[in-house]
């Protein structure tokens, strides 16, 4: 993923990839950020202060809707989200970080686990995907953590359309 305005510091990995951690109540936003290729952890359970601690330990940018959490002293970077709908939250997050995306990174992470997907030989997924999908798709990717298999079907096209409608100037 290309990062246009972040060149280092909290939440920026080597090579310029952004790393985020979001509140558990921003799970839908997290899945869409993952679809864009962002390394996005979800903080579930436990007190909010642990989200900030985890952000520092994992060198991630914290993303929250909690004004109370945003008011706490924090040495890292934090984005306070104002929007209630995930579509607006996505646009707000991307705009706050001034992100632009590499086409290779989009749809390159597991939406459930956050792991980077690996390309696999078509023959290795026979019997693991519906027969019609196996016959009509040429390329498959798999999550190394959960084993979920992904392909560029109509769902991927719909997701790209949604992303382009929400953040049109940021996608290739």
N, C-alpha and C positions, 0 to 999 in steps of 0.2 A: 504494500500500500504506500502510496506517495503521501507525504504530509507537507502541505505547502507552507504553514507558518510555524510549525513546531520543529525546532532543530536540536533540542536536547532538554534535559531536565526531567522533572517528574512526569511519568507516563509515556515517555518516548524511549523505545527500545533501540538497540543498535540497528542502524539502517533506516531509522526514521519511522518505524512502525509504532502506532499509538497503542497504548495498553490502558484499558478502562476497567473500573469496577462500579457496578450500579447497585442501587437499593433493590431488595427483593421485590418491591412493588413496581419496579420498572422492567419486569421480565420480558414483556413484549418488545420494548425498546431494545433490550439486550439482544434478542433474537434478530432484529432487523440490523443492528450494528454488526453482528456476526455475519449476516448475509452480505454486508458491504465489505467484509474482510477484516473488521476490527477485532482484536484480541479483547474480548469483553467478558469479564467474570461477573457472576451474580452473587451478591452477598445476601444469604438467606438466614433467617433466624438471628438469635442473639442481639444484643444491644447495638445501637447505631455506632457507638464509639469504636466497636470492633471493625466496622467498615473502614473508618479512617486509619486505624492501626494496620489493617490488611493492605490498604492502599499504599501506605508507606513501605511496608515490608516487601510488597510485590512490585513496587515502583509503578503504580497505576494512578491514573487520574480518577478521582471519585466523582460520581454523577448521582445526584440525589434530588428529590422534591422536598426534602425536609428543611425548612428554614431554621429549625432548631439545630439540626446537625451542621448546617452551613455556618451558623453563628459560632460554633466551637473553634477554639484555636487549633490550627492545623498547618503543619509545615509544608504539606504537599499542595497539589493543585486540585481544586474542586469546582465543579460546575453545578449551579443551582438551576434546576429545570422549573420553569413556570407553567408550561403547557400541561393540559390534562390528557389530551389524546396522543396516542403513540406517534401518529403521523407528524404532528406538530413538535413532539419531543425529539423525533429524529432530525427534523430540519433545524431545530434549536441547537442540538448537540453538534451536528456537523458544522453549523455556522459558528458556534462558539469556539470550536477548535480550528476553524478554517481548513477543513479537510478536503482533499480531492483524492480520488480513488483510481487505482491501477486495475484495468480490466481483468488481469490475472488473479487478483485478490478477491474480486466480487464473486460471491457464492463459492468461496474456497475454504470455508470453515463449517464445522458441524454446528447446526443450529441448537442442538441439545447440549453438547459437551464443550464446545468452543475450540476443539482441536482442529488443526489444519488438516484438510482432506488430502489423501494420496490417490493418485491415479492407479487403477488396477487393470489387469488384463481382463477383457470381456469374458473369457472362458472361466475365470474364477468366480463369477457371480451367477453363472447358470444354475437355476434351481433356487436361487436366493432372491430373485426378483420375478415379478409376473412374466410369463412366457411372452406376452405381447411386447412388454418393455424390452426384454432381452433381444427379441427379433428386430425391433425398430430403432434401438439406440446403439450407437457405436462406441461411446465413451462412458466410463463409469469411474466414480471416486468413492473411497471408503474412509470412514472415520476409524483411526487406529485405536481409539479408546472404547467406543460403544459398538463398533462394527456396522453402523448404519451405512447403507449404500445410497449414493446420490447419482443422478443423471440429469441431463439438460432437457427435461420434458416441458410440457405446457405450464406446469407450476413454476418452473424457473423463469419462463418468459413472462408470466403474470407478475412475479416478484420484481423482475427488472422493470416492467412497466410502472409498477407502483413506486419503485425507488426513483425512476426518472421523473415521475410526476411530482414527487415531494422535494427532490433535490436535483433539479434538471441540470444545473451548471456544474455539478460536482462529479458526474459520471461520464465515462468515455462513451 
